[in-house]
């Protein structure tokens, strides 16, 4: 299959990818279009990770974030004066977070404030919000928080995950119950008899392990930038830092991702190119990850093939956004036997102010008899007035015109990218 690396290599660039690949396993799924590559199987391991190389598989001693950075710097050195395209894909901070011990001292003496929506009750939303099993209070595992997993029945020590036979969830305390948990590293015991205090303890453990893990990424991004400075290539190198999705960090009481709500939908995208991009500039324009590849080719002076769905972001990041730039993001999550997270299938669009989501809730029966089987539902949010997305306006008559406008945008975007809708627009409009 064609990809952006193949186009860049044909255009004279040396190409490489090191780290996370996660596009299937086996010979038929190995990276193509790269002069050099070494990728981790699946999500990869934090410690002494296995890497798949063109020559075979073997483990590298050390911490994954450091190893991936070392591979990347070595590649830059060996490129000499040749132009290069490097994808430095960190395994971190994918769960379960495992920070390097050099960061154990961080945030030991301070707690983080709870998100405003940590104790969300999911009222005035689609059924999917309440049904999701991504709650800090009740769905985290002992391994998520670096706690010793006890032995015993589910009624005492937590539900056994179906897809991860060795992991149990930490149960949510009921009033009158108590629980003692043990730190994996220190052996320290923590006893709780208050449900809210126990939930907040989980949140603090979760966030501190996360922050310590991403400190390793921060430091290694710094190492890579310093290396570019020393190589003399920094002025003629475009550096982009991004991710594959956002993440819930306690907002709405959730961890993980999948949903189209703001914290999960929004992705970081930072770009540095002093020759053309004003340092410190910020754009509020909307772009999508399908715009990345055309942007790379545009800056490389190469033609953008017709099969690519996105549009080059070059004028946007240089502060020259065209008047006809499509200020619309599209999102779709296909349910795939998600017995762990119970995340319902949905798609939708987000413009600068509003968000429309259609929960088509396909194949709910795969979960078995869980209590929130739901018919298809619509959600409409005014993200300016309701930034936390707490009130669904889909049935509000005063927002009917907004609903129609967003539905038209959704239909246009789905037709543009070739996605197949599950909704019937005529029936939806007739019901407004």
C-alpha positions in Angstrom: 0.0 0.0 0.0 1.2 3.6 -0.6 2.2 5.7 2.3 3.9 9.0 3.0 7.3 7.4 3.8 7.4 5.9 0.3 6.7 9.2 -1.3 9.4 10.9 0.7 11.9 8.2 0.0 11.2 8.5 -3.7 11.8 12.2 -3.3 15.3 11.7 -2.0 14.8 11.4 1.8 16.3 8.8 4.0 13.4 7.4 6.1 13.1 5.7 9.4 10.7 4.7 12.2 11.6 3.6 15.7 9.2 2.6 18.4 5.4 2.1 18.3 3.9 0.8 15.1 0.8 -1.1 16.3 -0.6 -1.8 12.8 -0.8 -5.6 13.1 1.9 -8.2 13.6 3.6 -10.7 11.4 5.7 -10.3 8.2 2.7 -8.9 6.2 2.3 -6.1 8.7 6.0 -4.9 9.0 6.7 -1.3 8.1 7.3 -0.5 4.4 8.7 2.6 2.9 11.5 3.0 5.5 15.2 2.6 5.0 15.5 1.7 8.6 13.0 0.5 11.2 12.7 -1.1 14.6 9.2 -1.4 16.1 7.8 -2.8 19.3 5.2 -5.7 19.0 1.7 -4.3 19.9 2.0 -1.6 22.5 5.5 -2.8 23.6 7.1 -3.1 27.0 8.5 -0.3 29.1 11.5 -2.4 30.4 13.9 -4.4 28.2 11.5 -4.1 25.3 11.3 -6.5 22.4 11.9 -4.9 19.1 11.1 -6.3 15.6 13.9 -5.5 13.2 14.1 -6.4 9.5 16.6 -9.0 10.6 14.5 -10.5 13.3 13.3 -9.9 16.9 15.4 -9.3 20.1 15.2 -7.4 23.3 17.0 -4.2 24.1 18.2 -3.7 27.6 16.9 -0.5 29.3 13.9 1.8 29.4 11.8 2.1 26.2 11.7 5.9 26.0 15.5 6.2 26.3 16.0 3.4 23.8 13.7 4.8 21.1 15.4 8.2 21.5 18.9 6.7 21.2 17.9 4.9 18.0 16.6 8.1 16.6 19.7 10.1 17.4 21.9 7.4 16.0 19.9 7.6 12.7 20.3 11.3 12.5 24.0 11.0 12.9 24.3 8.4 10.2 22.3 10.5 7.7 25.2 12.9 7.3 24.1 15.6 4.9 21.2 13.6 3.4 17.7 14.9 4.0 15.8 12.6 6.4 12.3 11.8 7.6 12.3 10.3 11.0 9.3 9.0 13.0 10.3 8.7 16.7 7.3 6.9 18.1 7.4 6.6 21.9 5.6 3.6 23.5 5.0 5.9 26.5 2.6 7.0 28.0 0.4 4.1 27.0 -1.2 2.3 30.0 -0.2 0.7 32.2 2.1 3.6 33.1 5.6 2.6 34.2 7.9 5.5 35.0 11.6 5.2 35.3 12.8 5.1 38.9 14.7 8.4 38.4 11.3 10.1 38.5 10.0 8.4 41.6 10.7 11.5 43.7 8.4 13.8 41.6 5.1 14.9 43.2 5.6 12.8 46.3 4.8 15.7 48.6 1.9 17.3 46.7 -1.5 16.2 45.3 -3.1 17.4 42.1 -6.5 19.1 42.2 -9.5 17.0 41.2 -11.0 17.9 37.8 -14.3 19.8 38.1 -16.2 16.8 36.6 -14.5 14.0 38.6 -17.7 13.1 40.3 -19.9 13.4 37.2 -23.2 11.5 37.5 -23.7 11.4 33.7 -27.2 13.0 33.8 -28.5 14.8 30.6 -26.2 12.8 28.4 -26.6 9.7 26.1 -26.6 6.3 27.8 -23.1 5.7 26.6 -21.6 8.1 29.2 -23.0 6.1 32.1 -22.4 2.7 30.5 -18.7 3.2 29.9 -16.4 1.2 32.1 -13.5 3.7 32.2 -14.1 5.1 35.7 -11.2 5.8 38.0 -13.5 4.8 40.9 -14.4 1.4 39.7 -12.5 0.2 36.6 -8.8 0.7 37.2 -6.6 -2.4 37.8 -4.1 -3.0 40.5 -1.4 -2.9 37.9 -2.6 0.5 36.7 -1.7 2.0 40.1 1.4 -0.1 41.0 -0.5 -2.0 43.7 0.0 -5.6 44.7 -2.9 -7.7 43.2 -4.4 -9.8 46.1 -5.8 -13.3 45.8 -9.4 -14.0 46.4 -12.9 -14.0 44.9 -14.2 -11.1 42.8 -16.5 -10.1 45.6 -13.5 -9.3 47.7 -10.7 -8.3 45.4 -12.3 -7.2 42.2 -13.6 -8.3 38.9 -11.3 -10.4 36.7 -10.9 -8.9 33.2 -11.9 -11.2 30.4 -9.3 -10.1 27.9 -6.5 -9.9 30.5 -6.9 -13.1 32.5 -4.2 -12.1 35.0 -5.6 -8.6 35.9 -8.3 -7.7 38.3 -10.0 -4.3 38.8 -9.7 -2.6 42.1 -13.3 -2.7 43.5 -15.2 0.5 44.3 -15.9 0.7 48.0 -19.5 0.6 49.2 -20.5 2.5 52.4 -19.4 0.5 55.4 -16.7 -1.5 53.6 -13.0 -1.2 54.0 -10.0 -2.2 51.9 -6.2 -2.4 52.3 -3.9 -2.1 49.3 -0.2 -2.5 49.1 2.4 -0.5 47.1 4.4 -2.8 44.8 7.7 -0.9 45.3 7.7 0.1 48.9 5.4 -2.5 50.5 3.5 0.4 52.2 -0.1 -0.4 53.3 -3.0 1.9 52.7 -6.4 1.3 54.3 -9.6 3.0 53.4 -13.2 2.9 54.6 -14.6 5.9 52.8 -15.6 5.5 49.1 -14.7 9.0 48.0 -11.3 9.0 49.8 -10.5 5.7 48.1 -11.5 7.1 44.7 -9.3 10.2 45.2 -6.4 8.0 46.3 -6.7 6.1 43.0 -6.8 9.4 41.1 -3.6 10.7 42.7 -1.8 7.4 42.1 -3.0 7.3 38.5 -2.0 10.9 37.8 1.4 10.8 39.5 2.4 7.6 37.6 1.2 9.3 34.4 3.2 12.5 35.1 6.3 10.6 36.0 6.0 8.6 32.8 5.6 11.6 30.6 8.5 13.4 32.3 10.6 10.7 30.6 9.2 11.8 27.2 9.8 15.4 28.0 13.4 14.8 28.9 14.0 12.7 25.8 12.4 15.2 23.5 14.9 17.6 25.0 17.7 15.2 24.3 16.6 14.9 20.7 16.4 18.7 20.2 19.8 19.2 21.8 21.2 16.6 19.5 19.8 18.5 16.5 21.3 21.7 17.8 24.8 20.0 18.1 24.4 18.5 14.6 23.9 21.8 13.0 20.7 20.7 11.3 18.2 22.4 13.5 17.5 25.4 11.3 16.6 23.2 8.3 14.6 20.6 10.2 10.9 20.6 10.9 10.1 19.1 14.3 6.5 17.9 15.1 5.3 16.6 18.4 1.8 15.0 18.3 -0.2 12.0 19.4 -2.9 9.6 18.2 -5.7 10.9 20.4 -6.4 12.8 23.6 -6.9 11.1 26.9 -9.2 11.4 30.0 -7.2 12.3 33.1 -10.0 12.1 35.6 -12.4 14.3 33.7 -15.9 13.0 34.0 -14.4 10.5 36.4 -12.8 8.6 33.5 -9.4 7.4 32.3 -8.6 6.0 28.8 -10.0 7.5 25.6 -12.4 6.3 22.7 -15.1 8.9 23.2 -15.6 12.1 21.1 -15.9 14.2 24.2 -13.3 17.1 24.3 -10.6 15.6 26.4 -10.4 12.5 24.2 -11.0 14.2 20.9 -8.4 16.9 21.1 -4.8 16.0 20.2 -1.6 17.9 20.8 0.1 19.2 17.7 3.3 21.3 18.1 5.5 22.2 15.2 8.9 24.0 15.1 10.4 25.4 11.9 12.0 28.8 12.6 12.5 29.5 8.9 8.7 29.8 8.3 6.8 29.4 11.5 6.7 32.2 14.1 7.9 30.9 17.4 5.2 30.9 20.1 2.4 31.4 17.7 -0.9 29.5 18.3 -3.7 28.7 15.9 -7.3 28.1 16.8 -8.1 26.6 13.4 -9.3 23.0 13.2 -7.3 20.3 11.5 -7.3 16.5 11.5 -4.7 13.8 11.6 -5.3 13.0 8.0 -3.8 16.4 7.3 -0.4 15.3 8.6 0.9 13.4 5.6 0.0 16.1 3.0 1.7 18.7 5.3 4.9 16.6 5.3 4.9 16.3 1.5 4.1 20.0 1.0 7.1 21.0 3.1 9.3 18.5 1.2 8.3 20.1 -2.1 6.7 16.9 -3.3 3.3 16.4 -5.0 0.4 15.3 -2.8 -1.3 12.3 -4.3 -5.0 12.2 -4.9 -5.5 9.2 -2.7 -4.7 11.1 0.5 -7.7 12.4 2.3 -6.2 15.4 4.1 -5.1 18.9 3.2 -1.7 20.5 3.9 -1.7 22.5 7.1 1.2 24.6 5.9 -0.7 27.8 5.5 -2.4 27.3 8.9 0.8 26.8 10.9 2.4 29.7 9.0 -0.5 32.0 10.0 -2.0 32.3 6.6 -5.2 30.2 7.0 -7.3 30.3 3.7 -10.8 31.7 4.0 -12.2 28.5 2.7 -10.3 26.3 5.2 -12.8 23.6 6.5 -13.2 24.3 10.2 -14.5 20.9 10.9 -13.2 17.8 12.7 -14.7 14.3 12.1 -14.4 11.4 14.5 -15.6 7.8 14.4 -15.2 5.0 16.9 -16.1 1.5 15.7 -17.1 -0.9 18.5 -14.9 -4.0 18.3 -16.1 -6.4 21.0 -15.1 -4.0 23.6 -15.9 -6.1 26.7 -13.5 -4.1 28.9 -14.5 -0.5 28.2 -18.1 -0.8 27.1 -17.5 2.1 24.8 -20.5 2.5 22.4 -20.0 3.0 18.7 -20.4 6.6 17.5 -19.4 9.2 15.0 -19.7 13.0 14.8 -18.4 16.4 13.9 -16.9 19.4 15.8 -16.9 22.9 14.4 -15.4 25.9 16.3 -18.5 26.1 18.6 -20.7 23.0 18.4 -20.4 19.3 18.5 -22.9 16.7 17.1 -22.5 13.0 18.0 -24.5 10.1 16.7 -24.4 7.0 19.0 -25.6 4.3 16.7 -24.8 1.7 19.4 -24.2 -1.2 17.1 -24.0 -4.8 18.4 -24.7 -4.0 22.0 -25.5 -7.7 22.6 -21.9 -8.6 22.5 -21.6 -7.3 26.0 -24.1 -9.7 27.3 -26.8 -8.6 29.8 -25.4 -5.3 30.9 -27.9 -2.7 32.2 -27.5 0.1 29.6 -28.5 -1.4 26.3 -29.6 1.7 24.4 -31.3 2.7 21.2 -29.5 5.1 18.8 -29.1 8.6 20.3 -28.0 12.0 19.3 -26.0 14.5 21.4 -25.5 18.2 20.6 -23.2 20.3 22.7 -22.6 24.1 22.8 -18.9 23.9 23.6 -18.7 27.6 24.2 -21.4 27.8 26.8 -20.9 24.3 28.1 -17.2 23.5 27.8 -17.5 20.4 30.0 -20.2 19.0 27.8 -22.7 18.3 30.6 -25.9 19.2 28.9 -27.2 17.4 25.7 -29.1 19.9 23.6 -30.2 17.6 20.8 -33.8 17.7 21.8 -33.8 21.4 22.7 -36.2 23.3 20.2 -34.1 26.5 20.6 -31.1 24.6 19.1 -33.0 22.9 16.2 -31.4 25.2 13.6 -28.0 24.4 15.0 -28.8 20.7 14.9 -29.8 21.0 11.2 -26.6 22.9 10.3 -24.4 20.4 12.1 -26.2 17.4 10.6 -25.6 18.9 7.1 -21.9 19.4 8.0 -21.7 15.8 9.1 -23.3 14.5 6.0 -21.0 16.5 3.8 -17.9 15.4 5.6 -18.9 11.7 5.6 -19.5 11.9 1.8 -16.2 13.7 1.3 -14.1 11.0 3.0 -16.2 8.1 1.9 -17.6 7.0 5.3 -20.9 5.2 5.3 -23.6 6.7 7.7 -25.7 4.7 10.0 -28.4 7.4 10.3 -31.2 8.4 7.8 -31.0 12.2 7.4 -34.6 12.5 6.1 -36.0 10.7 9.1 -33.9 12.7 11.5 -35.0 16.0 10.0 -38.6 14.9 10.0 -38.4 14.4 13.8 -37.1 17.8 14.6 
